[in-house]
Amino acid sequence: MAHRAVHIPVIFIVSTYSFTAFCLYILVSFARFETVKADNVFSASHTTTVPVAAARDLRYLLYDVNPPEGFNLRRDVYIRMASLVKTLRKEGDDWVLVLPPWGRLYHWQSPKIHQIHIPWGEFFSLTSLQANVPVIEYEEFIAENGGPFIDQVLVLQNYAEGWTDGKWEEKVDERSCIEKLMYSKDKQGYYRGWFWGYEETRARNVRCISAQGHASIMAPVLQKNITVTSVMLDRAETLLHDHYAGKDYWDTRRSMVFAKHLRLIGDDFRAKYLNSTDDRDHTIYSEDWTRMKAKLGSAKGGPYLGVHLRRKDFIWGHREDVPSLKGAVKKIRSLMKKHKLDKVFIATDADEEELKELKKLLPDMVRFEPSTEDLELFKDGGVAIIDQWICAHARVFIGTSVSTFSFRIHEEREILGFDPKTTYSRFCGDTEKECEQPTHWKIVY
């Protein structure tokens, strides 16, 4: 593999990372220099026990998700990709995960707000992510890679024939593309596509891969069949979790610490409108997720009911497990009475007409309603995080069936140490006969 020159000064100038991230780059750069020196002595097939042989080539894994997928499903796909990178690093080169910029999501519909090219650092703590697996922002990749070029794009797809003989098995093969490619060649022979809104980004090669299995099924393909420096997995949601609900899953999930400014906004709102503080609620939060280990049931929560009430596309799809507004309010009042709570915080995507009706039915409800200036600063994604953070600190929480927004709140409350009885609850449809409640996925340390 050809080695590119290392531009440490450029990386230092453009990076917005912490001291920890800077140290990571220094170590990586050192390893790459050592690899260059080692190439003069050892061939690719030669085995040596000399320490310098541990220096490995730096490679980048990029990924993207089906455009209609929302913010919280994309967070779930990140966990799968982090697991894949861990597998790759154990078995071969020095892989780094490149974080796909946020933007143009279906639920982010606030008018006149620029919501494209949003780095992960605006929503999550990069230092926390890096304590679990090496990650860099996309613009950091461009700077380090020497330009907006991706060597290979692999478009993941299911098998056209489905499961053979009705049996599910893990497998991966290069196949013809089932759907029309969302990439096209330009006059220079490069492939152009969405690439998170970065029009200057180009791919050198694109091909389709049929994959059926867990994320790690791609490791042999990336290690043995592909030798380029940068690889992007498009439609990464095709791959399954390697260790769902296991320690590796929870390590990655716990590392997804919300950006501090968003947590502070949520905490200020709790204190001002919901009489809720960490000291009183027994929800002391550690900035270092590797040291935080709350005992199950230790969190008390603020004196309010937290509610996630999903509407819009859920009711458009005529889901039987989504209640009417009157049905939802009836359940809310029942829970408030049962737990002796006089305040309710609601996170909802209801449209203006439904919000008016909801306020009439529940005039004492509380919502986080950002100003135009706040929305410019936090973006729709930041507002969603603030909503989740406030719901996560409630004495009792109730969510919406099969909503990833509610799932993420379940996990946040599990991390904070809430009793499962106060967390894993959902609304039932007005005519739903069997109202199965969410499963408790216990945290693993």
N, C-alpha and C positions, 0 to 999 in steps of 0.2 A: 504493500500500500504506500502510495506516495505521501510524503509528509509535508504539510504546509508550514510556512514560517509562523512563528508565534509572535503576536503583537501585544505584548503585555501592557505597554503604555496606553494603547487604544482602549483595551478592555477596562483599564482602571478609570479612564476618563468617562466612558459612557455608562459604566455600571452604577446602578442605584442600590446595589446590594450592601449588606452589612459587612463588618470586618470578617465574619465567618466565611462569607461567600468569597471575599477577596483572597483569603488564605487558601480556599479550595482551588482557585485559579492558579495561584502560585505553585501549589503542589502538582496540579495537572500539567502546568507548563514545564516544570522540572522533569516530570515523568516523560514528557514528549521529547525533551532534549536528550534524556538518557536513552530513549528508544532509537533516536537518530544515530547516536554513537554506537549502540549495540548492533545496528544493522551492518556496520563495517566488519563485524567479527562473526556474527552468527547468521546462518541462512535460515529460511523459514522452517526448514525441517529439522534443524539442529536443536537438541535439548541440552540445557545447561542448568547447573545449580547455582551459578553465580547470581548474587542478589539483583544485579542490573537487569536480569532477564524478566523480572517482575514488572518492568515498565511496559505499559500496554498502549495500544493505539486509542486515541480519543475518537469516539463515534457519537453521533447524535440521533436520537429517536424523536421524531415529530409525530403528531397525530391530529386527526380531526374527526368530527362526529356528524351524523346525518343532520342537515340544516334544521329541520323542524323540532329537533330535540331541545328541551329546555335547560335552564341553568343547573338544576339539581340533578338531572340525569347525567349531565356532563361532568359534574363533580364525581359521580359514581364511576364513570369511565376513566377518570383520572386515577382512581384507586387501582383499576385493572392495569393501566399502563405503568404505574409505579411498580406494581408487582412484576410485570414483564421486565422492566429495567433491572430490578434486583436479580432476577434469574440470569439475565444477560451478563451482568457484572460478575456473577459467581462463575460463569462458564467461559468467559472470554475477554473481549476488549473492554476498555474503560468507557462505558456508555453513559450518556447524560440525557435526561429527559427535557425536551424543549416544550415549554408551556404554550399552548395555542391561545393567542389573544382572544379576548371576549368581544362580542359585538353582533349586532343584527339578529337577536333572538326574537322568537315569536312573541313572548310575553313582555318584551321591553318595548312598549308602545307609547311612551311619553313623547309628546310632540316637541319639536324644536330642540331636542337634547342630542348632542353629538355622542353616539354610543357605538364606536368602532375603534379598533386598535387599542382596546383597554387591556393593560397588563394585569397579570394575576396579583401583583403587589398592591393594587388598589382594593382588592377584596380579601386577600389572605396574607399571612405573615410568611414571607419568603424564607426567613431564617428558620422558621418552624418546619417548613416543607423540606428544606435542605438537611435538616437533622435526621430525616428518614431516607431520602434518596437524592442524588445530585440532580438539581433542576436549574434551568436558566430561562429567562424570558426570551420571546422570539427575537426581539431587536438585539438582544445580547448575542443570540446565535448568528444573526447577520453580521455583526461586528467581528465576532471570532472566526466565522466561516469565510470571511473575505468577500461577502456579497450575498444577495438574496437568491441563492441557488440551492435547490434541493436535488440531490443526486438521483434518488429513486422514490417514486410514489407507488405504493401497493394499495390498490383499491380492494378492500375486503368485501366479500359477498358470501351468501349462503350457497349451498349446492343446489343447482337447478333441479335435480332429481329428488331432492329431499333426503330423508333417511332411507338407506338401502334396506329393503325387506322389513321396513318398520323398525330397524335397530339403530340406536344412536351410538356412534363411535367417534372418537377424536381423529380428525384427519385434516390435511391441508394440501392443496394442489394448485398449480398454476392452471387457470382455465380461461376460456374466452369470456369476455365481459357479458353479463346477463342484461344489464341495463346500459343505456347510452352513457358514455363517459361524460363527466362534467368538466372535461379538460379538452383543449384544442391546441393544435400546433401553430406556432407563429411562423413568420417568414425565415427566422433564424433556426427553426427546427426545435425550439424549446416548447414545452407545454405550459399553457396558461390556464388558470383556474381561479376559484374564489380566493384561496390562500388568505383567509381572514381579512380580506379587504386590502391587502398589500399588492397593488397592481404591478409593482416591479418584480415581484417574486416569480421565479420560473423553475420548472422541473426539467431535468435532463431526460428522464424516462418515466413512463407510466405503464403499469400493467395490472391485470386483475388476478386476485388470488381467492379461491374458494376455501373458506376455513370453517371448521366445525369443532369447537372445543374451547378449552380454557386459554387464557392469555399466553401462558408459557408455551403453547403449541407453536408459537411463532419463533421461539428462541433458536431452534436448529436452522430454520430458514434464514434468519438474520445473521447467524454465526457462520454457517457453512456455505450457503448458496449465494449470499450477497456480500461483496467485499467493499462496496462504496462507503464513504464516510457518513453521509446523511441519508436516512430513510424515513419516509413518512407513511404511516398507516392511516389511510382514509377509511371512513365508516368503522372506526375502532370499536363501536358499540357491538359489533358482530361477535367479538370475543367475550367469553364468560370470565367471571372471577376465578382466580386460582384457589383462593382460600377464603371463601365468603364467610364472614362472621368469625374467622379464626384470628390468631394473634397478628399475623401479617396484615390482614384487613384492618384490624383495629389500630395497629401502629400507624398505618397510612391515614386512616380516618382521623385519628387524634392529632396527627401532624397538620391537619387542615385548619389551623387556628385562624379565626377571623382577624382581619386587619384591626389594629388597636383603635384607630379613630372611629371605626364603626361600632366596636364594643363600647367605647366611651359614650357615644351618642345614645346607644341603647340603655346604658346604665343611667345616664342623666334623665332619660325619659321615664324609666322605672321609678327613680327617686322622686321625680317631680309630680307624676300623675298617678302612680300606682303604690306609693308608700312602700317601695321595695328597694332594699340595699343588700349587698352581699353579706354583710355582718349579721343582719337580722334574719336573712333568708338561709344562712348556712350554705352559701354557694361561692365560697372563696375560690377564685380562679388563679391558677399558676400560669405565668407566661411561658414557662418551660414545660411543654406537654410530656416530656420524658420523665418528669418528676411528679406529675400530677396523678394521683391514684385515690379518687374519692370512694369512700365506702358506700356500698349500695344502701340506700335509704337514709343517708346522712343529710341530704339536702332537704330543706323544708320548703323553700320557695316563697315568692311574694304573695301577699293576700289578695290574689286575683285569679280568675280563670283565664287561661290562654286558649285561644281558638284559632284554628286554621280552617277557613270555610272556602273551599275551591268552587268556583262557578264557571263562567264562560264556556270553554270547550268541553268541560265535563257535563254541563247541562245541555249543551248543543248536541252532544252524543246520546242524549236521553238515557243516561246511566241510571239503573234502578237503585244503586246504592248511594245516590246523591239526594239529599232531602230538599224539600221546598224551603223557602225562607221561613215560613211559619213553623215547619217541622223542626228546622235548625234552632230557632229561637225557643221553642218549647223545650228542647233538650238542654239548651244553654241555661235557661232559668231553673230547670230541674237540678242540674249540677251545682249551680250557685247556691241553691237552697240546701242541697245535701251536704255540701262542704262549708256552708256558712260563709260564703264570699259575697261581698257587695259590689265588686268591680269585675269587669270583663274586658280583656284586650282581644281585639279581633284583627287577624291578618286575612285579607280577602282580595280576590281579583274581580269582585263584582263590578258591573258597569254602573254608571251614574243612576240609572233608574232603579236598579236593585239596591244601591246604597241608600237612596231616599226611603225606599220601603223598609229596609233594615233598620234605619234610624228611627222610623216611626214605631216599629215593633219593639225596638230595644234602644230607647233614647239615652240610657246611661252607658252605652258601650264606649270604649276608648280605642282610637286608632292612631297610628303614627302617620301623620300627614305632612310630608316635607314641603317646604317652600320651594319656589322655582330655583332660588339660589342653592338650596340644599340638594335639590335633584340634580342640578348641574354638577355639583361636587361629588355626590355619592353614586349617581347613576341609578337606574332601576335595579341593577344587581346589588348595589349597596343597600338600597331600601329594603330589598328582600332579606338581606342578611340581618339588618336591624330588626325587622319583623320576627325573624326566626330566633334571634337572640332574646328578645323580650318574651316570646312564647316559651322559650326554653327555661326561663326563670319563674314561670307561674307555679302556684301551689298545685294546680291540676291542669292538665292539657287534654284537649280533644281535637282530633284532626279529621281529614277527609280520606276516604277509602282509596287505596292504591296511589296516593299522591306522593311523589318523591319529595315535595316540599315538606309534607308531614313526616316522612321517613327521616329526613335530615334532622328535624326537631327531636324525634325519638332518640336519635343517636347523641345529640347534644345533651339531652337530659340524662342519658345513660352515663355520659362522661362526667357530668356534674354530680352524679350520685343520687338521683331521685328514685324513690320507690316505684317499681314498675307499675303498680296499681294506679299511680297518678299520671302515667304517661301513655300507656298503650291502649288508647280508646279512640273510637271513630264515630262519626255520625252514621246513622242508618237511613236508608231510603224510606219514604213515607209508606210504601207498600212492600218493602223488602221483607221476605218471609224468614230468611236465615241471615242474621246480622253477625257474621263472624268478625271478631275483633283482631287487631294486629298482633303478630307474633312478637314475643319478647326475645330479642337477640342480645344475649348477655355479653357485656364487654369482657374481653380477654386481654390480660396484661402479659 
